[in-house]
Every structure is written in structure tokens, then in C-alpha cells.
Amino acid sequence: MYEEGGHGGKRGKDGKRGNDGNARADRIGAEKAGPALGARVLPCAHLPSLSGLTAFTAFAATSSRSQASGPLSNPQPERPLSHYPIVLAFTGASGAPYGVRLLDVLARNRIPVWLIVSSHGLRLLHAECGIDSIDGLQQATGGDWSSVVPFPDEDRGALPASGSQRTGGMVVCPCSMGTVAAIAGGTSRSLVERAADVTLKERRKLILVPRETPLSLVHLRNLVSVTEAGAVVIPAAPGFYHRPTHISELVDFIVQRILDQLGQEIEISRRWSGKA
Ligand SMILES: Cc1cc2nc3c(=O)[nH]c(=O)nc-3n(C[C@H](O)[C@H](O)[C@H](O)COP(=O)(O)O)c2cc1C
């Protein structure tokens, strides 16, 4: 049932990929880092009119052409790329811009990604970012998906469902409390849930980025369960000590924490320097 040894493959018209991923993974592993990543500028003055954060995704789509020149624009050093793919799942919690920005950074750095989007993940991508398809997500994240392989959430026999396939860990961003509950219960009723279950059983890093408020006792208990099982919970709760003036700085605050947990030496957000 599971294909051995591949990291995905070229996408066909139906958006699925074959199994020529080893060659591509090797090529990706030999390549160097992509273009420098700049912080995006999204004035807070736009906040009231930001239905679906369309401005965010519009900016994402153009950021390869226009690098921001502000103080958060950090050139990236040349560095080796991780060999194994990071499994990245979007589920149906608010916070789709965090996932979009994370995918944007990973794709632009040509870091191998296995992408899974739940049906409500896509619903939230549409509601919050104006993205209504996987192709739309590709356009919103720079367009170059040479290192990104999407998988359908319905296919529990796809590569991320097998522990025999080595990965660099998994991020669920954003992560609904429903998916937190499913991971805590080990239900594995979708590819997202199964891939998370596999990540835990193989003792690989599992990063969950939940967004819900307030939290019920059920939510809290499930978060404790997944943490006890080895997951890292990064609540989508950005700090303000870097005095953000743009939504992009709040988004990058969280994405920076995720990149740090993944061990990626990519700088997109100003760090605490000891004084405000
Ligand atoms: C507009 C909208 C916003 C939502 N926001 C959240 C949220 O912030 N956190 C959450 O846990 N669920 C939220 N939900 C509910 C989930 O989408 C729902 O529980 C869904 O079944 C999750 O499925 P999934 O985990 O397979 O993606 C939201 C739903 C909608 C339609």
C-alpha cells in the first residue's frame, strides 16, 4: 500500500504526484538556500478592511518580486537544506495566514514539504486569505513549489501515512481543536491525523499551532495529552514586545517560533534584544 523510498513526485493535472521524489529530494538537498526573505509590510490601518486577509495573500504573491527594505528584512545566509520533508498540515482553525507564511518561507528556501490541507483548512484559507484551491495556495506562496508535494487529506495510504517514510517532523498550522482531539485520541481518520499519529510514534517532532479561545477543560486536557506524547504546542498567540505595527510582524512572530522548533536557521522576525 505504501510506496517505498520516495519523497513525492511531479504533479499531474489532478494535482497528485508520482513517485520520482527521490531524485528531486536529492537535487533539493544539493541546492543552496533560495532568495533572501523579507518581512512583509501590511499597515494596521488596513485592519478594518482586511476581510479574509486578502491583502496579506496579495502581498505574499508579490513578495518574490519586491523585498521589503525595513528593519525586519534579514538577508539569509547560505546553508545546507534539510534532506527529509517537513509534513505541513493546514486544518480548520483561524490562523490560516500563519500557515501561508510558513509555507511561503519553506518553499522560497526550497525546503522539502509534504503538504496536506483538510477540507476545513481550505475553508479557512478561503475565509481568511481569499485562497480557494491548492493552486491558489501555490500562487500565494511564491509560485515555485519545486520542493512542495501536496497530498489529499482523504488518502490515508499516501506517503505521510507510513512510518517507513522518514520525515523532518510535522507542523499542523493552524491546528483546530478538533484535530488536537483526534491526535490526542490517536484516531487517524484522515491523512492529517494519521501523519500526526505516525510522527508521534516515530518520536519525531510534532508541532501544533492551535487557535481557540476560551479553552474548555476538554481542550486543555487534549493539549496536555499531546504534550505528554511528545508534541510541541505553539499557541497562535504572538507577543507584542517587539512593538509590531503591521499584521505581518505578528504573523512572523509565530512563524519564527515554528522555524526555530524545526531547527531551521531562518530569520524573519526581530528577536528580544534585552530591552524594548
Ligand atoms: C470561520 C471558521 C472559523 C473557525 N475557527 C476555529 C478556531 O479558531 N479553532 C478551532 O479549533 N476551530 C475553528 N473552527 C471549527 C473547525 O473548522 C471545525 O471544528 C472543523 O471540523 C475542523 O476540522 P479539521 O480539523 O479537520 O480541519 C472554525 C470554523 C469556521 C467555519
The ligand as an SDF file (V2000), in Angstrom:
LIG
                    3D

 31 33  0  0  0  0  0  0  0  0999 V2000
  -14.8510   30.5700   10.0920 C   0  0  0  0  0  0  0  0  0  0  0  0
  -14.4810   29.4240   10.9910 C   0  0  0  0  0  0  0  0  0  0  0  0
  -13.5550   29.6300   11.9880 C   0  0  0  0  0  0  0  0  0  0  0  0
  -13.1920   28.5980   12.8310 C   0  0  0  0  0  0  0  0  0  0  0  0
  -12.2360   28.8440   13.7890 N   0  0  0  0  0  0  0  0  0  0  0  0
  -11.8130   27.8330   14.5730 C   0  0  0  0  0  0  0  0  0  0  0  0
  -10.7720   28.0510   15.5060 C   0  0  0  0  0  0  0  0  0  0  0  0
  -10.2090   29.1460   15.6200 O   0  0  0  0  0  0  0  0  0  0  0  0
  -10.3530   27.0000   16.2590 N   0  0  0  0  0  0  0  0  0  0  0  0
  -10.9300   25.7600   16.1520 C   0  0  0  0  0  0  0  0  0  0  0  0
  -10.4950   24.8480   16.8540 O   0  0  0  0  0  0  0  0  0  0  0  0
  -11.9390   25.5190   15.2650 N   0  0  0  0  0  0  0  0  0  0  0  0
  -12.4000   26.5220   14.4780 C   0  0  0  0  0  0  0  0  0  0  0  0
  -13.3970   26.2910   13.5630 N   0  0  0  0  0  0  0  0  0  0  0  0
  -14.0720   24.9860   13.5450 C   0  0  0  0  0  0  0  0  0  0  0  0
  -13.3160   23.9230   12.7380 C   0  0  0  0  0  0  0  0  0  0  0  0
  -13.1260   24.3780   11.4260 O   0  0  0  0  0  0  0  0  0  0  0  0
  -14.1270   22.6360   12.7530 C   0  0  0  0  0  0  0  0  0  0  0  0
  -14.0910   22.0920   14.0690 O   0  0  0  0  0  0  0  0  0  0  0  0
  -13.6280   21.6120   11.7650 C   0  0  0  0  0  0  0  0  0  0  0  0
  -14.4220   20.4360   11.8900 O   0  0  0  0  0  0  0  0  0  0  0  0
  -12.1730   21.2560   11.9710 C   0  0  0  0  0  0  0  0  0  0  0  0
  -11.8470   20.2390   11.0400 O   0  0  0  0  0  0  0  0  0  0  0  0
  -10.3440   19.8670   10.7120 P   0  0  0  0  0  0  0  0  0  0  0  0
   -9.6100   19.8250   11.9950 O   0  0  0  0  0  0  0  0  0  0  0  0
  -10.4190   18.5270   10.0480 O   0  0  0  0  0  0  0  0  0  0  0  0
   -9.8220   20.8970    9.7590 O   0  0  0  0  0  0  0  0  0  0  0  0
  -13.7750   27.3250   12.6970 C   0  0  0  0  0  0  0  0  0  0  0  0
  -14.7030   27.1010   11.6750 C   0  0  0  0  0  0  0  0  0  0  0  0
  -15.0440   28.1420   10.8310 C   0  0  0  0  0  0  0  0  0  0  0  0
  -16.0270   27.8660    9.7040 C   0  0  0  0  0  0  0  0  0  0  0  0
  1  2  1  0
  2  3  1  0
  2 30  2  0
  3  4  2  0
  4  5  1  0
  4 28  1  0
  5  6  2  0
  6  7  1  0
  6 13  1  0
  7  8  2  0
  7  9  1  0
  9 10  1  0
 10 11  2  0
 10 12  1  0
 12 13  2  0
 13 14  1  0
 14 15  1  0
 14 28  1  0
 15 16  1  0
 16 17  1  0
 16 18  1  0
 18 19  1  0
 18 20  1  0
 20 21  1  0
 20 22  1  0
 22 23  1  0
 23 24  1  0
 24 25  2  0
 24 26  1  0
 24 27  1  0
 28 29  2  0
 29 30  1  0
 30 31  1  0
M  END
$$$$
